[in-house]
Amino acid sequence: MRGFLASSIGVATAAVLALPLALPTPALAETVPVTPAGSTQSLPLVPIGAAADRTPGVPGMSASPRGPETQGLAAREVKTFSLVGVVWDDVTTQLNGRVQVRTRSVRTATWSDWQDVEVHNSEHAADPDAVERESGRVRGATAPLWVGESDGVEVRVQAELDAPATRAGSRLPSGMRIELVDPGAAAPAGSSDGKNSGPADDKGEMVAPGLTMEMAEASAANVPHAALGANEITELNKADSTADAVFASEGELTAAAAPYIGPRPRIVTRKGWGADESLREKAFAYTNTVKAAFVHHSASGNNYACKDAPAVLRSLYRYHVVSSGWRDFGYNFAVDKCGTVYEGRAGGVSKPVLGAHTMGFNTDSMGVAVLGTFTNSAPPAAAVDAVARLTAWKLGLFGRDPRAKATLKSGGGNRYPKGRNVSMNVISGHRDGFATECPGKQLYGKLPTTRTSSARLQGRP
């Protein structure tokens, strides 16, 4: 199922145009002038072949001129950036090899050690036959890596050593580029050229104080949970969460029929973390319901402070849309290491927004990404607790027991063929739907207690 689109010249726009008349001025969230947000430098990689021996001591990198294909960039000064990733032309081609980068810190002017970039990232994507994959803009991509504010970069990509005879592992994908993402400081007032934010124009005309039309539409999708232009959706206790859900459902829910809705957590909105709404596609995409929640890690590293999480999100968003060619941020929600919950893909936090997070199982599900890499590192308790709180609320809106099973139909992937009905935990890890390391061994091990905590928060016996 491809989901369905809500035109931005439809319900959302009508809500935007009506809200300033329906809400008195004091009800609008406090706003500040918006400023340009972010940029992307996209630099082509070049063959370096036998030159691999000029940087000895790099683990896993061959110095032999007869070794596997190697591409990269010599150390160079660049404009300031904070996140890196490698992309290539064909989204169906896998990068079988190793990607390493080192970067120069703006603050200390010193170069980092070589850092590995996670190369297996294609499973974080739209389903194979989804409209999102048919845009012609989608590219193959590694996972992004947060490196902090930097102004120098060196890159090395080497094809896999000793590839199996069943694939040409010694060759790299064509059209490889290093993407250097600067998150900027806030959402822009105007439209974007697709790479760098530009000044306001007719498409960026303000329709409410401090809001462009795109910003207002994204914000309106969360009314009545928060006022137009709100930077956050406030937390509610269990009773008020149920009442709020009943009110927002416009008659589809009753308190008697939906008693197991957990307390709504505080959620930082897209405006709150500074999403550049001119980057995403204008229409919102929805699926039918939410049967399950898939938990992910962003695989972007743990080297960030909680105060930097909005910048990490702006970088991931720009990497997903500008570099990888997706319609919007891939996940429905994100959670940082301190347990703050963030709105992800636009369309409304209480609605069944169609994401691009678990290839084959995006329909009738939601994706939650914990910012960080948890293959070997244990996830912070605050982040695990936030996943339980978020799922208790969101799954409760759709009558789901976090301890139960749900049946989802595969849209195609490397674990289940297209069309197969698969029984999964209502709270599953990404690896349950696709053969991948995500959400990392350490975070995956926390899911059994997360299910129990989430059900308890819903008030289930």
C-alpha positions as CSV (number, residue, x, y, z in Angstrom):
1,M,0.0,0.0,0.0
2,R,1.4,3.4,-1.0
3,G,-0.4,5.4,1.6
4,F,-2.3,8.6,0.7
5,L,-1.4,12.3,0.4
6,A,-3.1,15.2,2.0
7,S,-2.6,18.2,-0.4
8,S,-1.1,21.3,1.1
9,I,-3.8,23.2,-0.7
10,G,-6.4,21.1,1.1
11,V,-7.1,20.4,4.7
12,A,-3.9,21.8,6.2
13,T,-4.1,25.1,4.2
14,A,-7.7,25.5,5.2
15,A,-6.8,25.1,8.8
16,V,-4.0,27.6,8.5
17,L,-6.2,30.2,6.9
18,A,-8.9,29.7,9.4
19,L,-6.8,29.6,12.6
20,P,-5.8,33.2,12.8
21,L,-9.6,34.1,12.7
22,A,-10.5,31.4,15.3
23,L,-7.7,32.0,17.7
24,P,-7.1,35.4,19.4
25,T,-3.6,36.9,19.1
26,P,-2.5,35.8,22.6
27,A,-3.2,32.2,21.7
28,L,-0.4,32.2,19.1
29,A,2.9,30.9,20.3
30,E,5.6,33.4,20.8
31,T,7.8,33.7,17.7
32,V,11.1,35.2,16.8
33,P,12.3,36.3,13.3
34,V,13.3,33.3,11.3
35,T,16.8,33.1,9.8
36,P,18.5,31.0,7.1
37,A,19.0,27.5,8.2
38,G,21.8,25.3,6.9
39,S,23.6,24.3,3.8
40,T,25.1,21.3,2.1
41,Q,28.4,21.0,0.3
42,S,28.5,18.0,-2.1
43,L,32.0,17.1,-3.2
44,P,32.7,14.3,-5.7
45,L,35.1,11.5,-4.6
46,V,38.0,10.6,-6.9
47,P,40.1,7.5,-7.4
48,I,43.1,7.3,-5.2
49,G,44.2,3.8,-6.0
50,A,47.9,3.2,-5.2
51,A,48.0,6.5,-3.3
52,A,46.4,4.6,-0.4
53,D,49.9,4.1,1.0
54,R,50.4,7.8,1.6
55,T,48.3,7.5,4.8
56,P,49.8,4.4,6.5
57,G,48.4,2.8,9.6
58,V,44.7,3.2,8.7
59,P,43.1,-0.1,9.9
60,G,41.5,-2.1,7.0
61,M,42.9,0.1,4.3
62,S,45.1,-1.7,1.7
63,A,48.3,0.0,0.6
64,S,48.7,-2.3,-2.4
65,P,48.4,-0.8,-5.8
66,R,46.6,-4.0,-6.8
67,G,44.1,-3.8,-4.0
68,P,40.4,-3.1,-4.2
69,E,39.1,0.0,-5.8
70,T,39.6,3.0,-3.5
71,Q,38.2,6.5,-3.8
72,G,38.3,9.6,-1.5
73,L,39.4,13.1,-1.0
74,A,42.7,14.4,0.3
75,A,42.6,16.5,3.4
76,R,41.3,20.0,2.6
77,E,39.7,23.0,4.1
78,V,36.0,23.5,3.5
79,K,33.1,25.7,4.7
80,T,31.9,24.9,8.2
81,F,29.8,21.7,8.6
82,S,28.8,19.4,11.4
83,L,27.6,16.1,9.8
84,V,29.0,13.9,7.0
85,G,27.8,11.1,4.8
86,V,28.5,9.5,1.4
87,V,25.9,9.2,-1.3
88,W,25.9,7.6,-4.8
89,D,23.8,7.6,-7.9
90,D,21.8,4.3,-7.8
91,V,19.7,3.7,-4.7
92,T,19.5,-0.1,-5.5
93,T,23.3,-0.5,-5.4
94,Q,25.0,-1.5,-2.2
95,L,28.3,-0.1,-1.0
96,N,30.2,-3.2,0.0
97,G,33.3,-1.8,1.6
98,R,34.5,0.6,4.2
99,V,34.0,4.4,4.6
100,Q,36.2,6.4,6.9
101,V,36.5,10.2,7.5
102,R,38.6,12.5,9.6
103,T,37.7,16.1,10.3
104,R,39.2,19.2,11.7
105,S,37.5,20.9,14.6
106,V,36.6,24.6,14.3
107,R,37.0,25.0,18.1
108,T,40.4,23.3,18.5
109,A,41.9,23.4,15.0
110,T,43.0,19.8,15.5
111,W,42.2,16.8,13.3
112,S,40.2,13.8,14.6
113,D,41.3,10.2,14.3
114,W,39.8,8.2,11.4
115,Q,36.1,7.4,12.1
116,D,34.1,4.7,10.4
117,V,30.8,5.6,8.8
118,E,28.0,3.0,8.8
119,V,27.6,1.9,5.2
120,H,24.5,-0.2,5.4
121,N,21.7,2.3,5.4
122,S,19.4,1.4,2.6
123,E,17.0,-0.4,5.0
124,H,16.1,3.1,6.5
125,A,14.0,4.0,3.5
126,A,10.6,4.0,1.8
127,D,9.1,0.7,0.7
128,P,10.3,-0.6,-2.7
129,D,7.1,0.4,-4.6
130,A,6.4,3.6,-2.6
131,V,5.7,6.9,-4.5
132,E,8.6,8.4,-2.5
133,R,11.1,6.1,-4.3
134,E,9.8,7.0,-7.8
135,S,10.7,10.7,-7.6
136,G,14.0,10.2,-9.5
137,R,15.8,12.0,-6.7
138,V,16.5,9.1,-4.3
139,R,20.1,8.1,-4.1
140,G,22.1,5.4,-2.3
141,A,23.6,6.7,1.0
142,T,25.6,5.7,4.0
143,A,24.3,6.5,7.5
144,P,25.2,10.1,8.5
145,L,27.8,10.8,11.1
146,W,27.7,13.8,13.5
147,V,31.2,15.2,13.9
148,G,30.5,18.6,15.4
149,E,31.5,22.0,14.0
150,S,34.3,21.3,11.5
151,D,36.1,23.1,8.7
152,G,38.4,20.4,7.3
153,V,37.7,16.9,5.9
154,E,39.6,13.9,4.5
155,V,37.7,10.8,3.1
156,R,38.6,7.3,2.2
157,V,36.3,4.7,0.7
158,Q,37.6,1.2,-0.1
159,A,35.7,-1.6,-1.7
160,E,35.4,-4.9,0.2
161,L,38.4,-7.1,0.5
162,D,37.9,-10.8,-0.6
163,A,34.4,-10.3,-1.9
164,P,32.2,-13.5,-2.3
165,A,32.1,-14.8,-5.9
166,T,28.4,-14.0,-6.0
167,R,29.0,-10.2,-6.2
168,A,31.5,-7.8,-7.5
169,G,32.5,-6.5,-4.1
170,S,35.8,-5.0,-5.3
171,R,33.9,-2.3,-7.2
172,L,32.4,0.8,-5.7
173,P,29.1,2.5,-6.7
174,S,29.3,5.1,-9.3
175,G,28.8,8.8,-8.6
176,M,30.0,8.8,-5.0
177,R,30.1,12.2,-3.2
178,I,30.8,13.3,0.3
179,E,28.0,15.4,1.7
180,L,29.0,18.0,4.3
181,V,26.0,19.3,6.2
182,D,25.8,22.5,8.1
183,P,22.6,22.5,10.3
184,G,22.4,26.3,10.5
185,A,20.7,28.0,13.4
186,A,16.9,28.1,12.7
187,A,14.2,27.7,10.1
188,P,14.4,30.0,7.1
189,A,12.0,32.7,6.1
190,G,12.0,31.8,2.5
191,S,12.3,29.0,0.0
192,S,15.4,26.9,-0.7
193,D,17.2,26.1,-3.9
194,G,17.6,22.5,-2.7
195,K,21.2,22.8,-1.5
196,N,21.4,26.2,0.3
197,S,18.8,28.3,2.0
198,G,17.9,31.5,0.2
199,P,16.1,34.7,1.1
200,A,12.3,35.0,1.3
201,D,10.4,35.3,-1.9
202,D,6.7,35.0,-2.9
203,K,6.7,31.3,-1.8
204,G,8.1,32.3,1.6
205,E,5.5,35.0,2.3
206,M,4.5,35.2,6.0
207,V,1.0,34.0,6.7
208,A,1.2,34.4,10.5
209,P,3.7,36.1,12.8
210,G,7.1,34.5,12.1
211,L,5.6,31.7,9.9
212,T,5.8,31.0,6.2
213,M,3.0,29.0,4.6
214,E,5.0,25.8,4.8
215,M,5.8,26.4,8.5
216,A,2.1,27.2,9.2
217,E,0.9,24.1,7.5
218,A,3.3,21.8,9.4
219,S,2.2,23.5,12.7
220,A,-1.5,23.4,11.9
221,A,-1.3,19.6,11.6
222,N,-0.8,19.6,15.4
223,V,-3.8,21.7,16.3
224,P,-5.6,21.4,18.7
225,H,-2.7,19.7,20.7
226,A,-0.8,23.0,20.5
227,A,-1.4,26.5,19.2
228,L,-0.3,27.5,15.7
229,G,3.4,28.3,15.8
230,A,4.1,26.4,19.0
231,N,7.6,25.3,19.7
232,E,6.5,22.4,21.8
233,I,3.4,20.3,22.6
234,T,3.1,20.1,26.4
235,E,3.0,17.0,28.4
236,L,-0.4,15.8,29.9
237,N,-1.4,13.4,32.6
238,K,-3.2,10.3,31.6
239,A,-6.7,11.6,32.1
240,D,-6.1,14.8,30.2
241,S,-4.3,12.9,27.4
242,T,-7.4,10.7,26.9
243,A,-9.7,13.8,26.9
244,D,-7.3,15.6,24.5
245,A,-7.3,12.5,22.2
246,V,-11.1,12.2,22.2
247,F,-11.4,15.9,21.4
248,A,-8.9,15.8,18.6
249,S,-10.4,12.7,17.0
250,E,-13.6,14.6,16.1
251,G,-15.9,11.8,17.2
252,E,-13.8,8.8,16.2
253,L,-12.8,8.0,19.8
254,T,-14.6,7.9,23.0
255,A,-13.1,7.8,26.5
256,A,-15.0,4.6,27.2
257,A,-13.7,2.9,24.1
258,A,-10.1,4.1,24.4
259,P,-9.2,3.9,28.1
260,Y,-5.6,2.8,27.5
261,I,-3.9,6.0,26.3
262,G,-0.7,6.8,28.1
263,P,0.2,10.2,29.4
264,R,1.3,12.4,26.5
265,P,5.0,13.3,26.7
266,R,6.4,16.7,26.0
267,I,7.2,16.8,22.3
268,V,9.4,19.5,20.6
269,T,7.7,20.4,17.3
270,R,9.4,20.8,14.0
271,K,9.4,24.5,14.5
272,G,10.9,24.0,17.9
273,W,14.0,22.2,16.5
274,G,14.2,24.5,13.5
275,A,13.1,22.4,10.5
276,D,13.4,24.2,7.2
277,E,9.9,23.5,5.9
278,S,10.9,24.6,2.4
279,L,13.0,21.5,1.9
280,R,10.3,18.8,2.2
281,E,7.6,17.9,-0.2
282,K,4.6,20.1,0.4
283,A,1.9,17.4,0.7
284,F,1.7,15.2,3.8
285,A,1.6,11.4,3.3
286,Y,-0.5,9.2,5.6
287,T,-1.1,5.5,6.1
288,N,-4.3,3.9,7.5
289,T,-3.5,3.3,11.1
290,V,-0.6,2.6,13.5
291,K,-0.3,-1.1,14.4
292,A,3.3,-1.1,15.5
293,A,6.2,1.0,16.5
294,F,9.7,0.3,15.1
295,V,12.6,1.4,17.3
296,H,15.8,2.6,15.5
297,H,19.1,4.2,16.3
298,S,20.3,6.9,14.0
299,A,23.8,5.4,13.8
300,S,25.1,9.0,13.7
301,G,27.4,8.6,16.7
302,N,27.1,9.5,20.4
303,N,29.4,12.6,20.2
304,Y,26.8,15.2,20.8
305,A,25.5,17.2,23.8
306,C,21.8,17.3,24.5
307,K,21.8,21.1,23.7
308,D,23.0,20.1,20.2
309,A,20.2,17.7,19.5
310,P,18.1,20.2,17.5
311,A,21.2,20.9,15.3
312,V,21.7,17.1,14.9
313,L,18.0,16.8,13.8
314,R,18.4,19.7,11.3
315,S,21.4,18.0,9.9
316,L,19.7,14.6,9.6
317,Y,16.7,16.1,8.0
318,R,18.8,18.0,5.4
319,Y,20.8,14.8,4.7
320,H,17.6,12.8,4.3
321,V,16.0,15.3,1.9
322,V,18.7,17.2,0.1
323,S,21.4,14.5,0.0
324,S,19.4,11.2,-0.1
325,G,16.3,12.5,-2.0
326,W,13.6,11.6,0.5
327,R,10.4,13.6,0.7
328,D,11.0,14.5,4.3
329,F,12.7,13.4,7.5
330,G,12.5,9.6,7.6
331,Y,11.4,8.9,11.1
332,N,8.1,9.9,12.7
333,F,9.8,10.8,16.0
334,A,13.3,11.2,17.4
335,V,14.5,10.9,21.0
336,D,17.8,12.4,22.2
337,K,20.1,11.0,24.9
338,C,18.5,13.1,27.6
339,G,15.0,11.8,26.8
340,T,13.6,14.7,24.9
341,V,11.0,13.7,22.3
342,Y,11.0,15.5,18.9
343,E,8.4,15.5,16.1
344,G,9.8,13.9,13.0
345,R,8.1,13.7,9.6
346,A,5.5,16.4,9.1
347,G,1.8,15.7,9.2
348,G,0.8,15.7,12.8
349,V,2.1,13.9,15.9
350,S,-1.2,12.1,16.6
351,K,-1.9,11.1,13.0
352,P,-0.8,8.0,11.1
353,V,2.0,9.7,9.1
354,L,3.7,7.5,6.5
355,G,7.4,7.4,7.2
356,A,10.5,6.0,5.5
357,H,12.2,4.2,8.4
358,T,11.7,0.4,8.0
359,M,11.9,-0.7,4.4
360,G,9.0,-3.1,3.8
361,F,7.0,-2.2,6.9
362,N,6.3,1.6,6.7
363,T,2.6,1.0,6.1
364,D,0.5,1.0,9.3
365,S,3.5,1.6,11.5
366,M,5.6,4.4,13.1
367,G,9.3,4.8,13.4
368,V,11.2,6.2,16.5
369,A,14.9,7.0,16.2
370,V,17.0,7.3,19.3
371,L,19.9,9.7,18.3
372,G,23.1,7.8,18.7
373,T,24.8,4.5,17.9
374,F,24.0,1.6,20.3
375,T,25.8,-1.4,18.8
376,N,28.3,-1.5,21.7
377,S,27.3,1.5,23.8
378,A,24.3,1.2,26.2
379,P,21.5,3.6,25.5
380,P,20.9,6.2,28.3
381,A,18.1,5.3,30.7
382,A,16.4,8.6,29.9
383,A,16.2,7.8,26.2
384,V,14.8,4.3,26.9
385,D,12.2,5.7,29.2
386,A,11.2,8.3,26.6
387,V,10.6,5.6,24.1
388,A,8.2,3.9,26.5
389,R,6.4,7.1,27.3
390,L,6.0,8.0,23.6
391,T,4.8,4.6,22.6
392,A,2.4,4.4,25.5
393,W,0.7,7.5,24.2
394,K,0.9,7.1,20.4
395,L,0.0,3.4,20.3
396,G,-2.8,4.1,22.8
397,L,-4.4,6.5,20.4
398,F,-4.8,3.5,18.0
399,G,-5.8,1.0,20.7
400,R,-2.6,-1.0,20.6
401,D,-1.3,-3.0,23.6
402,P,2.6,-2.6,23.6
403,R,3.0,-6.2,24.9
404,A,0.9,-7.7,22.1
405,K,1.6,-8.9,18.5
406,A,0.5,-7.2,15.3
407,T,0.2,-8.5,11.8
408,L,1.8,-6.4,9.1
409,K,2.1,-7.1,5.3
410,S,5.6,-6.9,3.9
411,G,6.2,-4.3,1.2
412,G,9.3,-6.2,0.2
413,G,12.8,-6.4,1.7
414,N,15.7,-8.7,2.5
415,R,13.9,-10.6,5.3
416,Y,10.3,-11.1,4.2
417,P,9.1,-11.2,0.5
418,K,6.5,-8.7,-0.7
419,G,3.0,-9.6,0.3
420,R,3.7,-11.9,3.2
421,N,1.8,-11.3,6.4
422,V,4.2,-11.2,9.3
423,S,3.4,-11.3,13.0
424,M,5.6,-8.9,15.0
425,N,5.7,-7.4,18.4
426,V,3.7,-4.1,18.6
427,I,7.0,-2.6,19.8
428,S,9.7,-4.0,17.5
429,G,13.2,-3.3,16.6
430,H,14.2,-2.4,13.1
431,R,16.0,-5.7,12.8
432,D,12.7,-7.6,13.3
433,G,11.5,-6.4,9.9
434,F,14.8,-6.2,8.0
435,A,18.2,-8.0,8.3
436,T,20.2,-5.2,9.9
437,E,22.1,-4.3,13.0
438,C,19.7,-1.5,13.8
439,P,18.8,-0.4,16.5
440,G,22.0,-1.8,17.8
441,K,22.5,-4.8,20.1
442,Q,22.4,-2.7,23.3
443,L,19.2,-0.8,22.4
444,Y,17.5,-3.9,21.1
445,G,18.1,-5.6,24.4
446,K,16.0,-2.9,26.1
447,L,12.9,-3.5,24.1
448,P,11.3,-6.2,26.4
449,T,11.3,-3.9,29.4
450,T,10.2,-1.0,27.1
451,R,7.1,-3.0,26.2
452,T,6.3,-3.7,29.8
453,S,6.8,0.0,30.9
454,S,4.7,1.3,27.9
455,A,1.8,-1.0,28.8
456,R,2.0,0.0,32.5
457,L,1.9,3.7,31.5
458,Q,-1.3,2.9,29.5
459,G,-2.8,1.5,32.7
460,R,-3.2,-2.0,31.3
461,P,-3.6,-4.8,33.9
